[in-house]
Amino acid sequence: MRCAASVRQATRVQAMQNYVNIVERGSFTQAAEVLQLHRPTVTKAVQQLEVELGIHLLNRSTRRVSTTAEGEAFYQRCVPLLANVNETFASFAQFAQNRPQPTRDGLEVTTDAAHSSPRSTARSRSSRSPTRIATRKRASRPARSW
């Protein structure tokens, strides 16, 4: 049951992203193109949001899409929330890039930043200088008592 709730939450966030893109572009088709999704997928996500919320978010016509009063309020709440989600993921992605990667034998391998660019790699190959790799033994964890 917990997994289904997680999937539902992820689907909600995606639906909110779809909705924000529709409002900002004024078109389901343009939003679908930007999101690289099929238009029916974007349409269905908004319809599911409307059913779940029990309100109409958008006024649809053959030429335009505009927000209802409730839809505008929902949009205003979604924008900062989605910005916060994106900022959170971006900040943790930086941690992952800077963290040493453990190997099977318990060594952590990090490369010297001066040797990590393609230009410096090509330079080191041409001068036959070896790439510096720093290794250190990870501290062993105490045995668990189950």
C-alpha positions in Angstrom: 0.0 0.0 0.0 2.9 2.4 0.8 4.3 2.0 -2.7 0.9 2.9 -4.3 0.8 6.0 -2.2 4.3 7.0 -3.4 3.3 6.4 -7.0 0.2 8.5 -6.5 2.3 11.4 -5.0 4.8 11.2 -7.9 1.8 11.3 -10.3 0.4 14.3 -8.6 3.7 16.2 -8.9 3.9 15.3 -12.6 0.2 16.3 -13.1 0.9 19.7 -11.4 3.9 20.2 -13.7 1.7 19.5 -16.7 -0.9 21.9 -15.4 1.6 24.7 -14.8 3.0 24.3 -18.3 -0.5 24.3 -19.8 -1.4 27.6 -18.0 1.9 29.2 -18.9 1.6 28.3 -22.6 -2.1 28.6 -22.9 -2.3 25.4 -24.9 -2.4 21.6 -24.2 -0.5 21.0 -27.5 2.4 23.5 -26.7 2.7 22.2 -23.2 2.9 18.6 -24.4 5.6 19.6 -26.9 7.7 21.3 -24.1 7.2 18.3 -21.8 7.9 15.8 -24.6 4.6 14.0 -23.9 1.7 13.1 -26.1 -1.2 15.6 -25.8 -3.7 13.0 -24.6 -1.3 12.2 -21.7 -1.2 15.8 -20.6 -5.0 16.2 -21.1 -5.7 13.1 -19.0 -3.4 14.2 -16.2 -5.3 17.5 -15.9 -8.6 15.7 -16.0 -7.5 13.4 -13.2 -6.4 16.5 -11.2 -9.9 18.0 -11.7 -11.6 14.8 -10.6 -9.4 14.5 -7.5 -9.9 18.1 -6.5 -13.5 18.1 -7.4 -13.3 21.4 -9.3 -12.7 22.6 -12.9 -9.3 24.1 -13.3 -9.5 25.2 -16.9 -12.0 26.8 -19.3 -11.4 25.0 -22.6 -12.4 26.2 -26.0 -11.3 25.2 -29.5 -8.8 28.0 -29.6 -7.9 29.0 -26.0 -7.3 27.6 -22.6 -7.8 29.9 -19.6 -7.9 29.2 -15.9 -11.1 29.3 -13.7 -10.9 31.3 -10.5 -10.1 28.0 -8.6 -7.6 27.1 -11.4 -5.8 30.4 -11.0 -5.5 29.8 -7.2 -4.3 26.3 -7.8 -1.7 27.6 -10.3 -0.5 30.2 -7.8 0.1 27.5 -5.2 1.7 25.0 -7.6 4.4 27.4 -9.0 6.4 27.9 -5.7 5.8 24.3 -4.6 7.3 22.9 -7.9 10.2 25.4 -7.7 10.9 24.1 -4.2 10.9 20.5 -5.4 13.2 21.3 -8.3 15.6 23.2 -6.0 15.6 20.4 -3.5 16.6 17.8 -6.2 19.2 20.1 -7.7 20.9 20.7 -4.3 21.1 17.0 -3.6 22.4 16.2 -7.1 25.4 18.4 -6.3 26.1 16.3 -3.2 26.0 13.1 -5.3 28.5 14.5 -7.8 31.0 15.5 -5.1 30.8 12.3 -3.0 33.5 9.6 -3.4 32.2 6.4 -4.9 32.8 3.2 -2.8 34.3 0.2 -4.6 33.7 -3.5 -3.9 36.8 -3.9 -1.8 35.9 -1.0 0.5 38.1 1.7 -1.1 36.7 5.1 -2.0 38.0 6.4 -5.3 38.2 10.1 -6.1 39.9 11.8 -9.0 42.0 15.0 -8.7 39.9 17.8 -10.1 42.8 19.1 -12.2 42.8 15.8 -14.1 39.0 15.4 -14.6 38.5 17.7 -17.6 38.8 16.3 -21.2 41.5 18.9 -22.0 43.7 17.9 -19.0 43.1 14.2 -19.8 44.3 14.7 -23.3 47.3 16.7 -22.0 48.2 13.9 -19.5 48.0 11.3 -22.2 50.2 13.3 -24.5 52.8 13.9 -21.8 52.5 10.3 -20.4 51.9 11.6 -16.9 49.6 9.3 -14.9 46.2 10.4 -13.7 46.3 10.8 -9.9 43.8 8.8 -8.0 43.4 9.1 -4.3 42.2 6.1 -2.4 41.5 5.5 1.2 40.2 2.6 3.2 36.6 3.2 4.5 36.0 2.7 8.1 34.4 -0.7 8.7 31.0 -0.7 10.3 30.4 -2.5 13.6 28.5 -5.8 13.3 24.8 -5.6 13.8 23.3 -7.6 16.6 20.0 -8.9 15.4 
